[in-house]
Amino acid sequence: MARCNDQGGLWADHGALLGGIAMLEISQEASDPEFGVAVLGQFRLLRGMSVVRVPRASQRLLAFLALRGRIVERAALAGTLWPEASEPHAYSSLRAALTRLQRTARVAVTASQLELGLAQGVTVDIHDAKALARRLLDSAVPPIPGDLGTSAVMALSADLLPDWYDDWVLVEAEDWRQLRLHALEALAGHLTGAGRWGEAAAAACAAVRGDPLRETSHAALIRVFLAEGNVSEAVREFTSYRALLHDELGLEPTPRLCGLIQNARNT
């Protein structure tokens, strides 16, 4: 077979705690357009084409700031990243995560006494990918040519921080999974309408890989096969999906999908 509440946990009366924490000398106006934070597929801090090595605790800090996409209060940050720790310990861990950033990497973070965020100019791959997905799903606006093709399939195929199991990551990852699967199905439809069968099949297959039990993804792939005249491929895909669905969940495909195949057989 071709194969969501912000959890910042804002703590009360944290000003006194901050008074006992030495401030790092990170410029409030630090920015470097060469820096990028990648959270799709795996975490990476990029400077130009080079990967900057970052300790795990610092990765979590940068990833949280990247996903929030805005300035975050230190109290919310510490409470989310170290939810089981006492307030003093959580603040100490936050300071350590900042300290462990290499000097070159610290310019990717902007800091004030009470807040932290990514510096202006630091790019984040998930933001671009979400914008792409929303454009593809906007039925009121025709897709631009640059959004249709292999690069779009690749951008929508990666999971967000796989193998990270923090609650704040899992919520964001599921939001992204749902968005990207819908976008891949829409992309397959756009490419099918343009007669770009191979790219359409690739987009639909990426959606199927994202959730092998998701009927709409299989339907998108079947429509590609039918549109290019490969009825046998469409029937084979339907048969494989029906067997998988029965084995895994004891269910049958919906009448809508069955009708799609029946109509193809009758023509």
VOPAGU-2260 file (C-alpha; in pm, 1 decimal, decimal comma):
REM VOPAGU-2260
SITE   aa  ch    i         X         Y         Z
SITE  MET   A    0       0,0       0,0       0,0
SITE  ALA   A    1     127,0     339,9     -95,6
SITE  ARG   A    2     228,6     422,5     182,4
SITE  CYS   A    3    -417,5    2147,1    2135,7
SITE  ASN   A    4    -395,7    2649,1    2664,3
SITE  ASP   A    5     -75,1    2785,2    2673,0
SITE  GLN   A    6     102,3    2575,5    2933,4
SITE  GLY   A    7     319,1    2857,5    3057,8
SITE  GLY   A    8     196,7    2807,9    3414,1
SITE  LEU   A    9     260,7    3168,7    3512,5
SITE  TRP   A   10     382,8    3177,5    3868,6
SITE  ALA   A   11     277,3    3446,8    4110,2
SITE  ASP   A   12     513,3    3682,3    4288,6
SITE  HIS   A   13     826,8    3576,7    4104,5
SITE  GLY   A   14    1002,0    3912,9    4117,4
SITE  ALA   A   15    1174,5    3832,4    4444,7
SITE  LEU   A   16    1308,5    3510,4    4301,5
SITE  LEU   A   17    1456,5    3689,0    4003,8
SITE  GLY   A   18    1646,6    3916,8    4236,3
SITE  GLY   A   19    1855,9    3617,3    4343,1
SITE  ILE   A   20    1943,4    3512,4    3990,3
SITE  ALA   A   21    2240,5    3666,1    3819,0
SITE  MET   A   22    2148,4    3813,6    3483,3
SITE  LEU   A   23    2329,6    3695,6    3174,5
SITE  GLU   A   24    2480,5    3958,4    2951,9
SITE  ILE   A   25    2263,0    3894,9    2647,7
SITE  SER   A   26    2188,1    4195,2    2432,2
SITE  GLN   A   27    1826,1    4302,1    2419,9
SITE  GLU   A   28    1883,5    4398,2    2058,1
SITE  ALA   A   29    2084,9    4096,8    1959,4
SITE  SER   A   30    1990,0    3974,3    1619,1
SITE  ASP   A   31    2153,0    3769,2    1347,6
SITE  PRO   A   32    1964,2    3697,6    1026,6
SITE  GLU   A   33    2185,4    3396,2     971,1
SITE  PHE   A   34    2044,3    3212,6    1272,0
SITE  GLY   A   35    1757,1    2969,7    1238,6
SITE  VAL   A   36    1587,0    2727,6    1473,7
SITE  ALA   A   37    1463,3    2405,3    1315,1
SITE  VAL   A   38    1209,5    2190,6    1498,6
SITE  LEU   A   39    1082,3    1980,2    1210,0
SITE  GLY   A   40    1232,7    1632,0    1187,5
SITE  GLN   A   41    1478,9    1708,5    1465,2
SITE  PHE   A   42    1603,8    2005,3    1664,8
SITE  ARG   A   43    1881,5    2207,5    1508,2
SITE  LEU   A   44    2023,6    2552,8    1569,5
SITE  LEU   A   45    2159,7    2675,4    1239,2
SITE  ARG   A   46    2399,8    2955,2    1163,8
SITE  GLY   A   47    2401,6    2988,1     791,8
SITE  MET   A   48    2459,3    2636,0     663,5
SITE  SER   A   49    2633,6    2517,4     982,3
SITE  VAL   A   50    2474,1    2336,7    1274,6
SITE  VAL   A   51    2559,2    2487,0    1613,8
SITE  ARG   A   52    2594,2    2228,8    1889,1
SITE  VAL   A   53    2352,4    2298,9    2174,0
SITE  PRO   A   54    2315,5    2107,1    2505,6
SITE  ARG   A   55    1983,0    1932,4    2559,4
SITE  ALA   A   56    1854,7    2176,9    2823,1
SITE  SER   A   57    1938,1    2468,9    2595,8
SITE  GLN   A   58    1766,0    2292,5    2305,3
SITE  ARG   A   59    1446,7    2275,8    2508,0
SITE  LEU   A   60    1475,0    2646,7    2588,0
SITE  LEU   A   61    1524,8    2746,8    2225,0
SITE  ALA   A   62    1254,9    2509,7    2102,0
SITE  PHE   A   63    1000,7    2651,7    2348,6
SITE  LEU   A   64    1079,7    3008,3    2241,7
SITE  ALA   A   65    1060,3    2907,1    1876,1
SITE  LEU   A   66     721,7    2742,4    1914,0
SITE  ARG   A   67     576,5    3031,4    2113,5
SITE  GLY   A   68     692,6    3279,0    1851,1
SITE  ARG   A   69     689,5    3570,3    2093,7
SITE  ILE   A   70     854,0    3710,4    2405,6
SITE  VAL   A   71     786,4    3485,1    2706,3
SITE  GLU   A   72     800,4    3570,4    3075,7
SITE  ARG   A   73    1078,0    3389,7    3256,9
SITE  ALA   A   74     826,7    3263,1    3512,8
SITE  ALA   A   75     619,2    3094,6    3243,1
SITE  LEU   A   76     928,6    2952,7    3076,6
SITE  ALA   A   77    1078,9    2806,9    3392,0
SITE  GLY   A   78     745,5    2668,5    3510,1
SITE  THR   A   79     682,7    2491,8    3180,4
SITE  LEU   A   80    1027,7    2348,3    3116,5
SITE  TRP   A   81    1078,4    2227,8    3475,5
SITE  PRO   A   82     723,0    2170,9    3604,9
SITE  GLU   A   83     823,3    1928,1    3879,2
SITE  ALA   A   84    1092,9    2153,1    4025,6
SITE  SER   A   85    1054,9    2411,5    4299,9
SITE  GLU   A   86    1049,1    2773,4    4184,2
SITE  PRO   A   87    1410,5    2847,3    4288,3
SITE  HIS   A   88    1530,3    2526,2    4126,2
SITE  ALA   A   89    1339,3    2592,5    3805,0
SITE  TYR   A   90    1488,4    2941,5    3780,4
SITE  SER   A   91    1833,4    2799,2    3845,3
SITE  SER   A   92    1783,2    2546,3    3566,1
SITE  LEU   A   93    1672,4    2821,9    3330,7
SITE  ARG   A   94    1982,5    3025,3    3407,0
SITE  ALA   A   95    2199,6    2718,2    3349,5
SITE  ALA   A   96    2035,7    2649,4    3013,7
SITE  LEU   A   97    2116,8    3004,2    2905,8
SITE  THR   A   98    2470,7    2986,5    3036,9
SITE  ARG   A   99    2543,2    2665,9    2845,7
SITE  LEU   A  100    2469,2    2827,8    2512,8
SITE  GLN   A  101    2788,9    2894,4    2325,5
SITE  ARG   A  102    2881,6    3260,9    2308,0
SITE  THR   A  103    2803,5    3267,1    1935,1
SITE  ALA   A  104    2463,2    3110,3    1997,0
SITE  ARG   A  105    2361,8    3355,1    2270,2
SITE  VAL   A  106    2295,1    3628,1    2015,5
SITE  ALA   A  107    2000,0    3417,0    1899,1
SITE  VAL   A  108    1826,4    3500,2    2229,2
SITE  THR   A  109    1707,7    3838,2    2349,5
SITE  ALA   A  110    1666,7    3887,1    2724,0
SITE  SER   A  111    1534,1    4136,8    2972,2
SITE  GLN   A  112    1509,9    4102,7    3348,8
SITE  LEU   A  113    1169,3    3935,8    3327,8
SITE  GLU   A  114    1142,2    3803,9    2973,8
SITE  LEU   A  115    1313,7    3596,5    2707,5
SITE  GLY   A  116    1259,9    3544,6    2337,5
SITE  LEU   A  117    1433,2    3470,5    2013,5
SITE  ALA   A  118    1621,7    3766,5    1874,7
SITE  GLN   A  119    1484,0    3961,1    1581,8
SITE  GLY   A  120    1579,1    3798,6    1254,9
SITE  VAL   A  121    1603,6    3441,7    1383,9
SITE  THR   A  122    1400,6    3220,4    1152,2
SITE  VAL   A  123    1191,4    2921,6    1260,4
SITE  ASP   A  124    1105,6    2648,6    1009,9
SITE  ILE   A  125     767,6    2557,4    1161,9
SITE  HIS   A  126     640,5    2913,4    1109,8
SITE  ASP   A  127     713,1    2899,1     737,5
SITE  ALA   A  128     564,3    2550,0     710,0
SITE  LYS   A  129     244,5    2654,1     888,3
SITE  ALA   A  130     208,7    2954,6     658,4
SITE  LEU   A  131     245,4    2724,0     358,7
SITE  ALA   A  132     -14,6    2483,6     495,7
SITE  ARG   A  133    -266,4    2762,8     556,7
SITE  ARG   A  134    -219,7    2899,1     207,6
SITE  LEU   A  135    -287,5    2556,6      58,6
SITE  LEU   A  136    -601,7    2521,9     270,0
SITE  ASP   A  137    -739,0    2865,1     180,8
SITE  SER   A  138   -1008,7    2786,0     -73,0
SITE  ALA   A  139   -1069,3    3157,1    -136,6
SITE  VAL   A  140    -721,6    3210,4    -282,7
SITE  PRO   A  141    -567,9    3008,5    -567,2
SITE  PRO   A  142    -234,4    2852,3    -468,8
SITE  ILE   A  143      75,3    3029,2    -594,8
SITE  PRO   A  144     302,7    2823,3    -821,1
SITE  GLY   A  145     582,8    2819,8    -566,9
SITE  ASP   A  146     359,3    2636,2    -318,0
SITE  LEU   A  147     298,5    2346,5    -553,8
SITE  GLY   A  148     569,2    2087,3    -588,4
SITE  THR   A  149     823,7    1862,4    -423,7
SITE  SER   A  150     957,6    2128,8    -187,5
SITE  ALA   A  151     608,3    2175,6     -43,5
SITE  VAL   A  152     570,2    1800,4       3,7
SITE  MET   A  153     902,0    1790,3     190,5
SITE  ALA   A  154     812,4    2088,7     410,7
SITE  LEU   A  155     484,1    1924,1     510,9
SITE  SER   A  156     620,5    1572,7     563,9
SITE  ALA   A  157     825,8    1615,2     881,8
SITE  ASP   A  158     692,8    1565,5    1234,4
SITE  LEU   A  159     757,2    1830,2    1497,8
SITE  LEU   A  160    1029,9    1725,5    1742,1
SITE  PRO   A  161     971,6    1349,5    1721,2
SITE  ASP   A  162    1088,1    1156,8    2029,5
SITE  TRP   A  163    1035,2    1461,9    2252,6
SITE  TYR   A  164     769,0    1379,4    2512,4
SITE  ASP   A  165     728,2    1704,5    2709,4
SITE  ASP   A  166     359,9    1794,9    2740,4
SITE  TRP   A  167     411,1    2132,4    2571,0
SITE  VAL   A  168     577,9    1959,8    2276,0
SITE  LEU   A  169     311,8    1692,2    2237,6
SITE  VAL   A  170      33,5    1952,4    2217,2
SITE  GLU   A  171     217,1    2147,8    1949,3
SITE  ALA   A  172     311,7    1830,4    1762,5
SITE  GLU   A  173     -48,1    1711,5    1736,7
SITE  ASP   A  174    -164,2    2054,0    1619,2
SITE  TRP   A  175     101,6    2043,6    1348,7
SITE  ARG   A  176      22,5    1684,6    1249,4
SITE  GLN   A  177    -340,7    1766,8    1187,7
SITE  LEU   A  178    -255,7    2083,4     994,5
SITE  ARG   A  179       6,7    1922,6     775,2
SITE  LEU   A  180    -205,9    1619,2     687,8
SITE  HIS   A  181    -492,8    1840,9     576,7
SITE  ALA   A  182    -246,7    2051,8     379,8
SITE  LEU   A  183     -89,6    1749,0     211,2
SITE  GLU   A  184    -432,7    1627,4     105,2
SITE  ALA   A  185    -513,1    1972,8     -32,2
SITE  LEU   A  186    -177,4    1983,1    -208,8
SITE  ALA   A  187    -248,1    1647,5    -369,7
SITE  GLY   A  188    -578,7    1785,0    -494,5
SITE  HIS   A  189    -418,2    2097,3    -640,3
SITE  LEU   A  190    -150,7    1893,6    -815,7
SITE  THR   A  191    -406,5    1645,2    -944,8
SITE  GLY   A  192    -606,9    1929,5   -1093,5
SITE  ALA   A  193    -290,6    2049,9   -1266,0
SITE  GLY   A  194    -221,8    1706,3   -1411,6
SITE  ARG   A  195     100,7    1665,1   -1213,0
SITE  TRP   A  196      34,3    1306,1   -1121,3
SITE  GLY   A  197     372,6    1209,0    -975,6
SITE  GLU   A  198     391,1    1505,5    -739,8
SITE  ALA   A  199      25,1    1459,7    -646,8
SITE  ALA   A  200      89,1    1095,4    -559,6
SITE  ALA   A  201     393,3    1195,4    -352,6
SITE  ALA   A  202     184,5    1443,9    -152,5
SITE  ALA   A  203     -92,6    1190,3     -93,5
SITE  CYS   A  204     158,2     918,5       1,1
SITE  ALA   A  205     318,9    1155,9     253,6
SITE  ALA   A  206     -23,9    1206,2     410,2
SITE  VAL   A  207     -79,6     829,4     421,6
SITE  ARG   A  208     256,6     779,3     593,5
SITE  GLY   A  209     160,0    1046,9     846,9
SITE  ASP   A  210    -145,0     841,5     949,9
SITE  PRO   A  211    -194,2     505,9     774,9
SITE  LEU   A  212    -549,3     473,6     913,5
SITE  ARG   A  213    -668,1     813,7     793,4
SITE  GLU   A  214    -928,8     761,6     524,6
SITE  THR   A  215    -908,4    1104,7     366,2
SITE  SER   A  216    -539,6    1054,3     290,6
SITE  HIS   A  217    -607,4     726,2     115,6
SITE  ALA   A  218    -896,1     889,9     -68,7
SITE  ALA   A  219    -659,7    1161,0    -192,7
SITE  LEU   A  220    -423,7     896,7    -327,2
SITE  ILE   A  221    -705,5     701,1    -489,1
SITE  ARG   A  222    -826,3    1017,2    -662,1
SITE  VAL   A  223    -480,0    1068,9    -805,1
SITE  PHE   A  224    -480,3     717,8    -949,3
SITE  LEU   A  225    -827,9     757,9   -1093,0
SITE  ALA   A  226    -749,6    1096,8   -1244,7
SITE  GLU   A  227    -451,3     957,6   -1432,5
SITE  GLY   A  228    -647,3     653,7   -1546,3
SITE  ASN   A  229    -485,6     391,3   -1321,5
SITE  VAL   A  230    -802,4     222,8   -1198,8
SITE  SER   A  231    -615,4     -92,8   -1101,9
SITE  GLU   A  232    -385,9     109,7    -874,8
SITE  ALA   A  233    -688,4     278,3    -719,1
SITE  VAL   A  234    -857,7     -55,7    -651,0
SITE  ARG   A  235    -536,1    -201,2    -510,1
SITE  GLU   A  236    -494,6      95,0    -276,1
SITE  PHE   A  237    -856,5      67,9    -161,7
SITE  THR   A  238    -826,1    -306,1    -100,5
SITE  SER   A  239    -506,5    -264,5     103,6
SITE  TYR   A  240    -657,7      15,4     309,5
SITE  ARG   A  241    -977,5    -183,0     375,8
SITE  ALA   A  242    -772,8    -480,3     501,5
SITE  LEU   A  243    -557,7    -256,3     724,7
SITE  LEU   A  244    -860,5     -79,0     869,2
SITE  HIS   A  245   -1032,4    -409,3     943,5
SITE  ASP   A  246    -721,0    -563,5    1102,4
SITE  GLU   A  247    -637,9    -261,9    1318,2
SITE  LEU   A  248    -981,1    -128,5    1418,7
SITE  GLY   A  249   -1238,6    -380,1    1299,2
SITE  LEU   A  250   -1392,8    -111,7    1079,3
SITE  GLU   A  251   -1488,4     -76,7     716,0
SITE  PRO   A  252   -1427,5     220,8     485,7
SITE  THR   A  253   -1704,0     479,0     472,8
SITE  PRO   A  254   -1971,3     463,4     201,6
SITE  ARG   A  255   -1814,6     773,2      49,9
SITE  LEU   A  256   -1485,3     598,2     -18,0
SITE  CYS   A  257   -1655,9     279,4    -128,7
SITE  GLY   A  258   -1864,5     482,8    -369,8
SITE  LEU   A  259   -1553,6     635,3    -518,7
SITE  ILE   A  260   -1426,2     291,7    -612,9
SITE  GLN   A  261   -1766,2     163,1    -722,8
SITE  ASN   A  262   -1810,2     456,0    -958,7
SITE  ALA   A  263   -1468,3     385,0   -1106,6
SITE  ARG   A  264   -1559,0      20,9   -1163,5
SITE  ASN   A  265   -1882,4     117,5   -1334,8
SITE  THR   A  266   -1717,1     350,0   -1586,3
